[in-house]
Amino acid sequence: IAFQNGKFLKNSAAVRLQLQQWFNQHPPNGGTYLYTAHQALLNNSGKAETLYLLADGEISQPEAHLLNNIYTLARNSKKPIHTVGVDLKQGTTAYTTMVTIADNSKGTKKFV
């Protein structure tokens, strides 16, 4: 499931409100396809000035074996990837995943 079908939108108060409403209607229910999301982000990186990856850091099956590929994609990114980890605890695999993506791409990381 992607907000606005994965289209890149200009940041505005109206879009932020739409995004918040979308989050409220789509609560977490498993199935984090982090590799697929990461690929989509990089495939569209030319359309954005800044890249952000907002995720819980979990990697669902059948993508779990692709963790090292995610790290390689981040390392080879032409732009920094700024990660925003949602509801993560330091020391967990999910936390480490978000940190490593940011570090490998020379991006920043934030946890909310």
For each residue, the residues with C-beta under 8 A, 3 or more apart:
1: 26
2: 5 6
3: 6 18 19 22
4: 7 9 18
5: 2
6: 2 3 40 44
7: 4
8: 44 47 48
9: 4 12 15
10: 15
11: 15 16
12: 9 15 16
13: 16 17
14: 17 18
15: 9 10 11 12 18 19
16: 11 12 13 19 20
17: 13 14 20 21
18: 3 4 14 15 21 22
19: 3 15 16 22 23
20: 16 17 23 24
21: 17 18 24 25
22: 3 18 19 25 26
23: 19 20 26 27
24: 20 21 27
25: 21 22
26: 1 22 23
27: 23 24
28: 56
29:
30: 60
31: 60
32: 55 56 57 58 59 60
33: 36 37 60 63
34: 37 38 55 57 58 59 60 63 70 97
35: 38 39 59 63 66 69 70
36: 33 39 40 63
37: 33 34 40 41 53 55
38: 34 35 41 42 53 70 73 74 101
39: 35 36 42 43 73
40: 6 36 37 43 44
41: 37 38 44 45 51 53 81
42: 38 39 45 51 73 77
43: 39 40
44: 6 8 40 41 47 48
45: 41 42 48 51 77 78 79
46:
47: 8 44
48: 8 44 45 51
49:
50: 79 80 82
51: 41 42 45 48 77 79 80 81 82 105 107
52: 81 82 83 84
53: 37 38 41 81 82 83 84 98 101
54: 83 84 86
55: 32 34 37 58 83 84 85 86 98
56: 28 32 85 86 87 88 94
57: 32 34 85 88 92 93 94 95 96 97 98
58: 32 34 55 94
59: 32 34 35 63 64 66 67 70 97
60: 30 31 32 33 34 63 64
61: 64
62: 65
63: 33 34 35 36 59 60 66
64: 59 60 61 67
65: 62
66: 35 59 63 69 70
67: 59 64 70 71 97
68: 71 72
69: 35 66 72 73
70: 34 35 38 59 66 67 73 74 97 101
71: 67 68 74 75 100 101 104
72: 68 69 75 76
73: 38 39 42 69 70 76 77
74: 38 70 71 77 81 100 101 102 104 105
75: 71 72 104 105
76: 72 73
77: 42 45 51 73 74 80 81 104 105
78: 45
79: 45 50 51 105
80: 50 51 77 102 105 106 107 108
81: 41 51 52 53 74 77 101 102 105 107
82: 50 51 52 53 102 107 108 109 110
83: 52 53 54 55 98 99 101 102 107 108 109 110
84: 52 53 54 55 98 109 110 111 112
85: 55 56 57 88 94 95 98 109 110 111 112
86: 54 55 56 111 112
87: 56 112
88: 56 57 85 92 94 95 98 111
89: 92 95
90: 95
91: 95 96
92: 57 88 89 95 96
93: 57 96 97
94: 56 57 58 85 88 97 98
95: 57 85 88 89 90 91 92 98 99 111
96: 57 91 92 93 99 100
97: 34 57 59 67 70 93 94 100 101
98: 53 55 57 83 84 85 88 94 95 101 102 109 111
99: 83 95 96 102 103 109
100: 71 74 96 97 103 104
101: 38 53 70 71 74 81 83 97 98 104 105 107
102: 74 80 81 82 83 98 99 105 107 108 109
103: 99 100 106 107 109
104: 71 74 75 77 100 101
105: 51 74 75 77 79 80 81 101 102
106: 80 103
107: 51 80 81 82 83 101 102 103
108: 80 82 83 102
109: 82 83 84 85 98 99 102 103
110: 82 83 84 85
111: 84 85 86 88 95 98
112: 84 85 86 87
